[in-house]
């Protein structure tokens, strides 16, 4: 017998715990590097640069193509909206609601 259990709450708890664990790991790693180097600034710069490299890699590998696809879809939506607007303007001119642009010039 299959039991229907909510999926959202366990998934949310897992995500929150993963974020907390990651923050604790980074904090402990920085503290350890601070003991090794004798300074807190250098480990923060090293870990920050490493995280920036990871973020840039993730963006270039996965998110760049996704954002490009969204940009293409928005371009199509804009083109369709422009065509529909021209049809509406044409229909308004034909039924006499709007004067034609040629008559104004």
Backbone bond lengths (Angstrom), bond angles and torsions (degrees), N, CA, C in turn:
res aa  C-N    CA-C-N  psi(-1)  N-CA   C-N-CA  omega(-1)  CA-C   N-CA-C  phi
1 X - - - 1.437 - - 1.531 108.71 -
2 X 1.315 116.00 131.69 1.455 121.98 -177.93 1.513 109.31 -90.81
3 X 1.328 115.25 131.07 1.458 120.26 179.39 1.527 108.27 -104.59
4 X 1.322 115.96 126.60 1.457 120.64 177.99 1.521 109.50 -83.89
5 X 1.313 115.92 111.56 1.457 120.92 178.69 1.515 108.56 -115.27
6 X 1.323 116.65 147.95 1.469 118.33 178.53 1.527 110.57 -66.75
7 X 1.308 115.32 138.30 1.452 120.88 -176.94 1.524 112.05 -97.69
8 X 1.315 117.34 -25.54 1.459 120.52 -172.60 1.524 112.68 -65.78
9 X 1.304 118.29 -47.34 1.466 120.91 -175.36 1.533 112.28 -62.96
10 X 1.327 120.51 -49.33 1.469 118.58 177.11 1.531 112.67 -61.79
11 X 1.325 116.91 -36.52 1.451 120.28 178.30 1.525 110.95 -66.22
12 X 1.329 117.31 -41.99 1.463 121.35 178.24 1.523 111.07 -64.38
13 X 1.328 117.03 -41.57 1.471 120.76 178.29 1.528 110.00 -63.96
14 X 1.322 117.48 -40.23 1.460 120.81 178.67 1.535 110.95 -63.50
15 X 1.331 116.98 -43.31 1.465 120.70 179.79 1.525 110.58 -63.93
16 X 1.323 117.40 -45.12 1.468 120.98 179.24 1.527 110.65 -62.46
17 X 1.316 117.74 -44.64 1.471 121.00 178.76 1.522 111.57 -63.86
18 X 1.314 117.44 -37.30 1.460 121.08 177.88 1.524 111.13 -65.32
19 X 1.319 116.71 -41.81 1.471 120.39 178.35 1.518 110.31 -64.74
20 X 1.322 117.32 -45.20 1.468 121.07 179.53 1.530 110.36 -62.48
21 X 1.325 117.18 -43.82 1.465 120.51 179.63 1.529 111.10 -63.45
22 X 1.324 116.75 -39.74 1.468 119.96 178.51 1.520 111.07 -64.31
23 X 1.335 116.96 -42.83 1.463 120.43 178.64 1.529 111.15 -63.85
24 X 1.318 116.91 -42.01 1.464 119.90 177.79 1.529 111.70 -64.64
25 X 1.325 116.74 -39.20 1.458 120.03 178.17 1.521 110.93 -64.24
26 X 1.308 117.55 -46.10 1.469 120.74 179.81 1.521 110.20 -63.07
27 X 1.335 116.85 -42.52 1.471 119.95 177.79 1.518 112.41 -61.57
28 X 1.328 116.69 -43.44 1.469 120.40 178.91 1.523 110.91 -67.22
29 X 1.301 117.48 -37.84 1.460 121.15 178.72 1.523 110.95 -65.12
30 X 1.338 116.37 -42.07 1.467 120.19 177.41 1.528 110.10 -65.08
31 X 1.330 117.41 -41.06 1.474 120.28 178.58 1.527 110.69 -62.61
32 X 1.327 117.20 -42.03 1.460 120.31 178.38 1.526 111.57 -64.45
33 X 1.352 116.26 -44.07 1.463 119.52 178.04 1.525 111.33 -64.70
34 X 1.334 117.02 -32.95 1.461 120.24 178.14 1.529 110.33 -65.00
35 X 1.316 116.81 -36.73 1.472 119.46 176.19 1.518 111.20 -68.93
36 X 1.326 116.20 -38.01 1.462 119.89 -179.10 1.526 110.88 -67.70
37 X 1.350 117.03 -46.41 1.457 121.19 -176.20 1.531 113.12 -87.80
38 X 1.312 118.23 -17.38 1.451 121.17 -179.14 1.514 113.68 77.73
39 X 1.300 117.30 13.17 1.468 121.90 -179.89 1.524 107.89 -147.17
40 X 1.318 116.43 152.05 1.464 119.85 179.59 1.526 111.70 -93.73
41 X 1.324 116.83 -24.56 1.466 120.33 -176.41 1.526 112.36 -67.24
42 X 1.304 116.83 -46.25 1.462 120.65 -177.19 1.532 112.69 -63.02
43 X 1.330 119.83 -46.77 1.477 118.45 176.73 1.526 113.12 -61.91
44 X 1.322 116.99 -36.31 1.473 119.11 177.58 1.523 110.65 -63.97
45 X 1.338 117.03 -40.89 1.461 120.30 177.63 1.525 111.50 -66.37
46 X 1.321 116.87 -41.27 1.469 120.34 179.93 1.521 110.99 -63.53
47 X 1.328 116.80 -49.53 1.470 120.33 -178.85 1.531 110.57 -67.04
48 X 1.331 117.66 -39.57 1.469 120.63 177.76 1.517 112.36 -62.11
49 X 1.339 116.86 -42.40 1.467 120.60 177.70 1.529 111.07 -65.07
50 X 1.330 116.04 -40.19 1.464 120.22 178.17 1.530 110.87 -62.60
51 X 1.331 117.03 -43.62 1.469 120.53 178.66 1.532 111.12 -65.54
52 X 1.334 117.41 -36.82 1.464 120.59 177.63 1.528 110.98 -65.21
53 X 1.327 116.44 -39.25 1.469 120.03 177.30 1.524 110.40 -64.87
54 X 1.329 117.23 -41.81 1.468 120.60 177.61 1.529 110.52 -62.98
55 X 1.334 117.25 -44.04 1.464 120.74 179.92 1.524 111.18 -62.84
56 X 1.336 117.76 -43.39 1.462 121.12 178.85 1.525 111.32 -64.63
57 X 1.313 116.75 -38.14 1.468 120.39 178.59 1.529 111.28 -66.66
58 X 1.315 116.52 -44.84 1.466 119.99 178.69 1.524 110.42 -62.33
59 X 1.335 117.12 -41.07 1.465 120.23 178.86 1.518 111.00 -63.10
60 X 1.345 116.46 -48.28 1.461 118.68 -175.51 1.519 112.70 -69.82
61 X 1.330 117.55 -30.27 1.462 119.79 -177.39 1.529 112.06 -83.29
62 X 1.330 117.38 -42.54 1.466 119.02 -172.26 1.517 114.10 -113.09
63 X 1.306 117.84 -49.87 1.461 119.97 -169.62 1.521 114.04 -78.89
64 X 1.321 118.45 -25.42 1.458 120.75 -177.87 1.521 111.28 -61.80
65 X 1.322 117.41 -44.81 1.471 120.38 178.87 1.531 110.88 -67.63
66 X 1.333 116.23 -35.03 1.468 120.25 178.62 1.529 110.32 -64.77
67 X 1.333 117.71 -46.09 1.464 120.63 179.28 1.522 111.32 -67.03
68 X 1.319 117.54 -33.16 1.459 120.98 176.20 1.528 110.40 -64.87
69 X 1.326 116.48 -40.46 1.460 120.70 178.05 1.530 110.64 -64.79
70 X 1.321 117.63 -41.30 1.464 120.97 177.78 1.524 110.42 -63.82
71 X 1.330 116.70 -40.29 1.464 120.46 178.68 1.524 111.11 -62.37
72 X 1.330 117.29 -41.16 1.467 121.00 177.56 1.528 111.34 -64.45
73 X 1.332 116.74 -42.00 1.459 120.05 179.23 1.526 111.39 -65.44
74 X 1.331 117.24 -39.52 1.461 120.13 177.18 1.521 111.46 -66.31
75 X 1.316 116.84 -33.53 1.457 120.60 176.41 1.529 110.71 -63.61
76 X 1.331 116.44 -40.99 1.464 120.70 177.66 1.528 110.13 -64.75
77 X 1.329 116.57 -43.20 1.466 120.17 179.35 1.526 110.17 -61.69
78 X 1.330 117.17 -42.32 1.457 120.98 179.12 1.521 111.08 -62.87
79 X 1.334 116.96 -42.29 1.456 120.77 179.69 1.526 110.89 -63.63
80 X 1.326 116.76 -44.55 1.468 120.32 178.62 1.521 110.67 -63.30
81 X 1.331 117.56 -41.63 1.466 120.76 178.84 1.524 111.18 -62.72
82 X 1.334 116.98 -38.76 1.460 120.51 178.82 1.526 110.92 -66.28
83 X 1.339 117.19 -40.24 1.463 120.83 178.59 1.523 110.56 -66.13
84 X 1.333 116.71 -43.57 1.464 120.29 178.95 1.522 110.10 -62.58
85 X 1.315 117.87 -40.66 1.468 120.80 178.51 1.526 111.07 -62.71
86 X 1.329 116.65 -40.31 1.470 118.33 178.31 1.523 110.79 -66.62
87 X 1.339 118.13 -36.37 1.466 120.86 176.40 1.527 110.89 -64.59
88 X 1.326 116.24 -42.58 1.468 119.70 179.15 1.515 110.39 -63.58
89 X 1.320 117.56 -43.17 1.465 120.48 177.50 1.525 111.13 -62.55
90 X 1.342 116.86 -40.97 1.453 120.21 178.72 1.527 110.43 -64.13
91 X 1.344 117.19 -44.56 1.469 120.59 -179.93 1.522 110.48 -64.16
92 X 1.332 117.57 -39.05 1.462 120.30 178.85 1.522 110.53 -65.75
93 X 1.312 117.68 -36.30 1.458 121.17 177.88 1.526 110.54 -68.91
94 X 1.322 117.41 -40.77 1.464 121.61 -178.32 1.528 110.74 -65.23
95 X 1.328 118.47 -43.19 1.467 119.49 -177.34 1.525 111.78 -84.96
96 X 1.322 117.38 -2.23 1.454 120.61 173.99 1.503 116.11 89.22
97 X 1.308 118.58 9.29 1.452 121.47 178.70 1.527 110.14 -74.92
98 X 1.303 116.32 -33.37 1.456 121.17 -177.95 1.514 108.09 -126.56
99 X 1.348 116.18 138.41 1.459 119.14 177.35 1.515 108.99 -74.24
100 X 1.300 115.81 149.08 1.466 118.84 -179.98 1.522 109.58 -70.08
101 X 1.321 116.03 153.06 1.442 121.23 -178.65 1.524 111.17 -69.35
102 X 1.341 117.89 -25.97 1.466 121.63 178.63 1.520 110.76 -69.76
103 X 1.326 117.88 -33.78 1.461 121.41 -178.65 1.529 111.11 -71.47
104 X 1.322 116.99 -28.15 1.458 120.23 -179.82 1.517 110.86 -74.36
105 X 1.333 118.38 -28.75 1.475 121.62 -178.22 1.455 109.46 -85.73
